[in-house]
Amino acid sequence: MKRNPLTLVIGILLIIIFGLWLFVFQVRTTEVAVVTRFGNPTRPITEPGAYGKLPWPIEKVWTFDKRVQNFEDQLTERQTRDNFTLLMAVYVGWKITDPAAFFPKFVSSDDPIKEAERQLDRLLGNAKAAAIGRHPLSDFISASGNGTNFVGIENEILTTLQSQVQANNYGLEIEFLGIKRLQLPSNVSQSVFDRMTEERKRLAEQLQNEGDAEAQNIRSEAGRKAQEMLATARGQATEIKGKGVAEATKSLAVFQQNPELASFLLRLNALEGSLKERSILVFDQNMPPFDLLRGGTTNWLSK
Amino acid sequence: MNDQPHSHDEPPELAGPPETPVDAGSQALSEALRSSFAIIRFVMIVLVVVFFASGFFTVGPAQRAIILRFGKPLHEGEKALLGPGKLHWSFPYPIDEVVKVNIAGIQTVESTTGWYAETPEQRASGIEPPAPQGTPLNPAVDGYVLTADDNIIHTRATLTYRISEPVRYVFGFVNASNAVQNAVDNAVLWAASQFKVDDVLTHDVAGFQEAVRRRAVQLIEKQDLGVTVEQCVVQSIRPRQLKDAFDQVTSAEQGRGKALIAAHSAENQITNQASADARSLIKLAEIDRDQMVKDMAAQAERFRDILPQYQRSPALFVQQQLSETLGRVLTNAQDKIFVAEGADGKPRELRLLFNREFTKRTP
């Protein structure tokens, strides 16, 4: 009496679980799926969620990762339009968008993603070769143009690859593509080194010469400036002295009161000034005060 | 009555025990079944509780969680992200699936294609492995980039980023960090392709770094990687093979700097000297002027004082002044020669030979 409902519940639960397991499948948000009926792809599913299906062996579900895959190819060697040899490697972001188209082409492989990348690699080889051959080296590396040519080449490869992938109906989409490495063959890099060494030598000499010339320039400019300053100062000094003379002349008015005395005083000053040192005086008895020596004291007194 | 009920009561009591030996096995079985069913029921209830309780989960401080119901995110956009600080609940698998993503951690990627081959030990020690001149670069192992002026240099960008859109980062890419790294590699290559070697290495290091960062950010946005770039640091060096040649330029640059510094200090000295000289010239002129004015004023003053005396007796005054002055002059004079009048009353002749000064000049 008590046993029956419990077993019933358990039984029904088990049947439901088993049924769900047989008839329902999930597609995760990171996946796409395709349902095959007797091996034939019938329903592609690109949106995540729970879906119904007929049980195996009638229908079978294949799921694939639909996230963006990273693929990097190997360095390949190609000639540019102006005959430089370039080695280039690119990276590609791609993803599965059409599981129904992807499934028949790659499902037979152990690793469909790897197999798809092998196909991409093949297409990429051609696309790269074509793009490199169309451009001179100066489109890859150039100080002008802000790298637009560089991006242009990437876009060319991308466009070629996209159209090829579409033409082959692989069920893939190329999300983005970029150049990862850009190099020169070993022997060419050696000659680049030689040229760089020469350039460095030239640059070192140039720097030295420039430095010398510039230093010389600074010095002579300083000399010129100094001369200028002194000349200005001399001019100012003369002017100042001139003003002094003008000011001093004002005092001359006093001397006008008695020019005779003024003249005497000036001469007296001049006399004293000119006989200050190392002078030899020769004079006779007519010169005062030596006129005293002409006669005796009494004589003078008698006068 | 008393016995009867006893006797009546007893048979069932006695009848019980006789039954036991008869059906002991089945009774034990049913007992066991009953208790095991009880246990099963208990276990089932526990299981159901555990089943639903297992749906509770928390989110770490640096994490966000996303619930996938039947493989599909439960909500769209920002609402899909469950943060920390709350107890969350989801149906257990296979109905719901909880995906946790670390977001706060700063992630770092480094460009791989622009640097020469080195072992981790060499990297850690910071010593660059020697490469004498003439060692070629092997494209298979040695990375480098080409500059706009066809030079070869090594450069390495380290980009730090944070996951800003976890849904996109986790569900959009098989390996999003790898995609970030490719973007950095491409950015380094692209930036180098338009910079000249000296700009990258010395003149415009910041500009080059900015170009790398700009391109990396642009690619990351275009490819919608769901990350935000925090920082981009770029390190660039000349090829090891050309160390000497590049060092020469560096020392020439330093020499130039030194010459310029010396020239500038000479310039300072010359102009300072000149301005000091100029100042002293002016100062002297000013002193001269003041002196002259003062002298003249003093003389005028003296003249004014003397004038009354002179006017009283001009001849005597002149005589007195002259004598005083001559007296002073004679005291100072080195040689004094007095030529007296001859007996005949005629002046005498005197011949002088000056040689004191001139002997010095003619050896």
Chai-1 contact restraints between the chains, C-beta under 6 A:
chainA,res_idxA,chainB,res_idxB,connection_type,confidence,min_distance_angstrom,max_distance_angstrom,comment,restraint_id
A,Q26,B,F70,contact,1.0,0.0,6.0,A-B,restraint_1
A,Q26,B,G71,contact,1.0,0.0,6.0,A-B,restraint_2
A,V27,B,G71,contact,1.0,0.0,6.0,A-B,restraint_3
A,R28,B,G71,contact,1.0,0.0,6.0,A-B,restraint_4
A,T29,B,G71,contact,1.0,0.0,6.0,A-B,restraint_5
A,T29,B,K72,contact,1.0,0.0,6.0,A-B,restraint_6
A,T29,B,P73,contact,1.0,0.0,6.0,A-B,restraint_7
A,T29,B,F171,contact,1.0,0.0,6.0,A-B,restraint_8
A,T30,B,F171,contact,1.0,0.0,6.0,A-B,restraint_9
A,P48,B,G71,contact,1.0,0.0,6.0,A-B,restraint_10
A,P48,B,K72,contact,1.0,0.0,6.0,A-B,restraint_11
A,G49,B,F70,contact,1.0,0.0,6.0,A-B,restraint_12
A,G49,B,K72,contact,1.0,0.0,6.0,A-B,restraint_13
A,A50,B,F70,contact,1.0,0.0,6.0,A-B,restraint_14
A,R67,B,G172,contact,1.0,0.0,6.0,A-B,restraint_15
A,R67,B,F173,contact,1.0,0.0,6.0,A-B,restraint_16
A,R67,B,V174,contact,1.0,0.0,6.0,A-B,restraint_17
A,V68,B,F173,contact,1.0,0.0,6.0,A-B,restraint_18
A,Q69,B,V174,contact,1.0,0.0,6.0,A-B,restraint_19
A,N70,B,N175,contact,1.0,0.0,6.0,A-B,restraint_20
A,N70,B,N178,contact,1.0,0.0,6.0,A-B,restraint_21
A,N70,B,A179,contact,1.0,0.0,6.0,A-B,restraint_22
A,L75,B,P139,contact,1.0,0.0,6.0,A-B,restraint_23
A,L87,B,P139,contact,1.0,0.0,6.0,A-B,restraint_24
A,Y91,B,N182,contact,1.0,0.0,6.0,A-B,restraint_25
A,I141,B,L146,contact,1.0,0.0,6.0,A-B,restraint_26
A,I141,B,A148,contact,1.0,0.0,6.0,A-B,restraint_27
A,I141,B,S193,contact,1.0,0.0,6.0,A-B,restraint_28
A,S142,B,A148,contact,1.0,0.0,6.0,A-B,restraint_29
A,A143,B,A148,contact,1.0,0.0,6.0,A-B,restraint_30
A,A143,B,Q194,contact,1.0,0.0,6.0,A-B,restraint_31
A,A143,B,K196,contact,1.0,0.0,6.0,A-B,restraint_32
A,G147,B,W190,contact,1.0,0.0,6.0,A-B,restraint_33
A,G147,B,S193,contact,1.0,0.0,6.0,A-B,restraint_34
A,G147,B,Q194,contact,1.0,0.0,6.0,A-B,restraint_35
A,F150,B,W190,contact,1.0,0.0,6.0,A-B,restraint_36
A,F150,B,S193,contact,1.0,0.0,6.0,A-B,restraint_37
A,F176,B,Q223,contact,1.0,0.0,6.0,A-B,restraint_38
A,G178,B,N186,contact,1.0,0.0,6.0,A-B,restraint_39
A,I179,B,L189,contact,1.0,0.0,6.0,A-B,restraint_40
A,K180,B,T113,contact,1.0,0.0,6.0,A-B,restraint_41
A,K180,B,D185,contact,1.0,0.0,6.0,A-B,restraint_42
A,R181,B,T113,contact,1.0,0.0,6.0,A-B,restraint_43
A,L182,B,L189,contact,1.0,0.0,6.0,A-B,restraint_44
A,Q183,B,P139,contact,1.0,0.0,6.0,A-B,restraint_45
A,S186,B,P136,contact,1.0,0.0,6.0,A-B,restraint_46
A,S189,B,L137,contact,1.0,0.0,6.0,A-B,restraint_47
A,Q190,B,P136,contact,1.0,0.0,6.0,A-B,restraint_48
A,V192,B,I152,contact,1.0,0.0,6.0,A-B,restraint_49
A,F193,B,Q241,contact,1.0,0.0,6.0,A-B,restraint_50
A,M196,B,N151,contact,1.0,0.0,6.0,A-B,restraint_51
A,M196,B,L242,contact,1.0,0.0,6.0,A-B,restraint_52
A,T197,B,L242,contact,1.0,0.0,6.0,A-B,restraint_53
A,T197,B,A245,contact,1.0,0.0,6.0,A-B,restraint_54
A,R200,B,A245,contact,1.0,0.0,6.0,A-B,restraint_55
A,R200,B,F246,contact,1.0,0.0,6.0,A-B,restraint_56
A,R200,B,V249,contact,1.0,0.0,6.0,A-B,restraint_57
A,L203,B,V249,contact,1.0,0.0,6.0,A-B,restraint_58
A,A204,B,Q248,contact,1.0,0.0,6.0,A-B,restraint_59
A,A204,B,V249,contact,1.0,0.0,6.0,A-B,restraint_60
A,A204,B,A252,contact,1.0,0.0,6.0,A-B,restraint_61
A,L207,B,A252,contact,1.0,0.0,6.0,A-B,restraint_62
A,L207,B,E253,contact,1.0,0.0,6.0,A-B,restraint_63
A,L207,B,R256,contact,1.0,0.0,6.0,A-B,restraint_64
A,Q208,B,A252,contact,1.0,0.0,6.0,A-B,restraint_65
A,G211,B,R256,contact,1.0,0.0,6.0,A-B,restraint_66
A,G211,B,A259,contact,1.0,0.0,6.0,A-B,restraint_67
A,A215,B,A259,contact,1.0,0.0,6.0,A-B,restraint_68
A,A215,B,L260,contact,1.0,0.0,6.0,A-B,restraint_69
A,A215,B,A263,contact,1.0,0.0,6.0,A-B,restraint_70
A,I218,B,A263,contact,1.0,0.0,6.0,A-B,restraint_71
A,I218,B,E267,contact,1.0,0.0,6.0,A-B,restraint_72
A,R219,B,A263,contact,1.0,0.0,6.0,A-B,restraint_73
A,R219,B,A266,contact,1.0,0.0,6.0,A-B,restraint_74
A,A222,B,E267,contact,1.0,0.0,6.0,A-B,restraint_75
A,A222,B,I270,contact,1.0,0.0,6.0,A-B,restraint_76
A,A222,B,T271,contact,1.0,0.0,6.0,A-B,restraint_77
A,K225,B,T271,contact,1.0,0.0,6.0,A-B,restraint_78
A,A226,B,I270,contact,1.0,0.0,6.0,A-B,restraint_79
A,A226,B,T271,contact,1.0,0.0,6.0,A-B,restraint_80
A,A226,B,A274,contact,1.0,0.0,6.0,A-B,restraint_81
A,M229,B,A274,contact,1.0,0.0,6.0,A-B,restraint_82
A,M229,B,S275,contact,1.0,0.0,6.0,A-B,restraint_83
A,M229,B,A278,contact,1.0,0.0,6.0,A-B,restraint_84
A,L230,B,A274,contact,1.0,0.0,6.0,A-B,restraint_85
A,L230,B,D277,contact,1.0,0.0,6.0,A-B,restraint_86
A,L230,B,A278,contact,1.0,0.0,6.0,A-B,restraint_87
A,A233,B,A278,contact,1.0,0.0,6.0,A-B,restraint_88
A,A233,B,L281,contact,1.0,0.0,6.0,A-B,restraint_89
A,A233,B,I282,contact,1.0,0.0,6.0,A-B,restraint_90
A,Q236,B,I282,contact,1.0,0.0,6.0,A-B,restraint_91
A,A237,B,L281,contact,1.0,0.0,6.0,A-B,restraint_92
A,A237,B,I282,contact,1.0,0.0,6.0,A-B,restraint_93
A,A237,B,A285,contact,1.0,0.0,6.0,A-B,restraint_94
A,I240,B,A285,contact,1.0,0.0,6.0,A-B,restraint_95
A,I240,B,E286,contact,1.0,0.0,6.0,A-B,restraint_96
A,I240,B,R289,contact,1.0,0.0,6.0,A-B,restraint_97
A,K241,B,A285,contact,1.0,0.0,6.0,A-B,restraint_98
A,K241,B,D288,contact,1.0,0.0,6.0,A-B,restraint_99
A,K241,B,R289,contact,1.0,0.0,6.0,A-B,restraint_100
A,G244,B,R289,contact,1.0,0.0,6.0,A-B,restraint_101
A,G244,B,M292,contact,1.0,0.0,6.0,A-B,restraint_102
A,G244,B,V293,contact,1.0,0.0,6.0,A-B,restraint_103
A,E247,B,V293,contact,1.0,0.0,6.0,A-B,restraint_104
A,A248,B,M292,contact,1.0,0.0,6.0,A-B,restraint_105
A,A248,B,V293,contact,1.0,0.0,6.0,A-B,restraint_106
A,A248,B,M296,contact,1.0,0.0,6.0,A-B,restraint_107
A,S251,B,M296,contact,1.0,0.0,6.0,A-B,restraint_108
A,S251,B,A297,contact,1.0,0.0,6.0,A-B,restraint_109
A,S251,B,A300,contact,1.0,0.0,6.0,A-B,restraint_110
A,V254,B,A300,contact,1.0,0.0,6.0,A-B,restraint_111
A,V254,B,F303,contact,1.0,0.0,6.0,A-B,restraint_112
A,V254,B,R304,contact,1.0,0.0,6.0,A-B,restraint_113
A,N258,B,L307,contact,1.0,0.0,6.0,A-B,restraint_114
A,L261,B,Y310,contact,1.0,0.0,6.0,A-B,restraint_115
A,L268,B,T325,contact,1.0,0.0,6.0,A-B,restraint_116
A,E272,B,T325,contact,1.0,0.0,6.0,A-B,restraint_117
A,E272,B,V329,contact,1.0,0.0,6.0,A-B,restraint_118
A,L275,B,V329,contact,1.0,0.0,6.0,A-B,restraint_119
A,R278,B,Q334,contact,1.0,0.0,6.0,A-B,restraint_120
A,S279,B,A333,contact,1.0,0.0,6.0,A-B,restraint_121
A,I280,B,D335,contact,1.0,0.0,6.0,A-B,restraint_122
A,L281,B,A333,contact,1.0,0.0,6.0,A-B,restraint_123
A,L281,B,K336,contact,1.0,0.0,6.0,A-B,restraint_124
A,V282,B,I337,contact,1.0,0.0,6.0,A-B,restraint_125
A,D284,B,V339,contact,1.0,0.0,6.0,A-B,restraint_126
A,Q285,B,A340,contact,1.0,0.0,6.0,A-B,restraint_127
A,Q285,B,E341,contact,1.0,0.0,6.0,A-B,restraint_128
A,P289,B,S323,contact,1.0,0.0,6.0,A-B,restraint_129
